[in-house]
Amino acid sequence: MAMACKGCGDGTELPFKFKMAFQPIVDVAEHRVWGYEALVRGPEGESAHSVLSQLTDEQLYRFDQDARVMAIETAGQLFDDPHARLSINFMPNAVYEPRACIQKSLQAASRARFPASNLMFEFTENERMSDPKHVENIIRTYKALGFWTALDDFGAGYAGLSLLARLQPNLIKIDMELLRDIHLSQPKQVIVSALAGIARELDITLLAEGVESEAELTTLRAAGIRLFQGYYFAKPGFMSLPAVRGLGKIDLSLAL
């Protein structure tokens, strides 16, 4: 029997408002937008911090649910590519029982006529997880339901490779600090190349986030990475899908 969610049935509204921005995830091998990450913003486009700093522990569940619903419903209005994925950040500690807590998201997808199979849920390793077994159960459940799962900020948090081995997400996003000026750092290039090999062996998709320059992109493309996100391609669009630059300039001969 599924445990009861503390926030289920709680009609109390959050005491603050928020909206969404969308940043493209680009597949450079196919010269197309692979999907978009939904990012929380203030009601006038203020930073995510301006919203999250108002959040209390008691509001985690409600905020997590409301943010998912808003991301899905807004994507349903904006997306015109039926294959584009929507990546939604979630808080593992705000999920009490995965199958119960996903219902509002599924209902929102149905209302918005957004394919539930195009949803990807990503979480970060930047904060220590209070219950890794619980997170493992969430990932396993989401994958069984047909969603993609992603580990964000890989290489910047507490667990690293041990967490990757335990959770086996569909996708990992390499932390931008490891990628910054990678064309100038041989140690970074070696690490990323090794990580690309690990991802291939585990059948995990690799995404480079925070890419800001053509030099970074060229070096990462040479390592075999095909999914990218960052200001080089587009800044997040507030309640909109931004124009994407640079897709036609990539030399596909650099692929391994």
Salt bridges, closest charged atoms under 4 A:
ASP27 OD2 - ARG226 NH2 2.92
GLU30 OE1 - ARG32 NE 2.65
GLU30 OE2 - ARG226 NH2 3.34
GLU37 OE1 - LYS173 NZ 2.96
ASP64 OD2 - ARG68 NE 2.97
ASP66 OD1 - ARG62 NE 2.98
GLU73 OE2 - ARG111 NH2 2.65
GLU122 OE1 - LYS173 NZ 3.25
GLU136 OE1 - ARG166 NE 3.03
GLU209 OE1 - LYS173 NZ 3.78
GLU212 OE2 - ARG180 NH2 3.54
GLU216 OE2 - ARG180 NH1 3.02
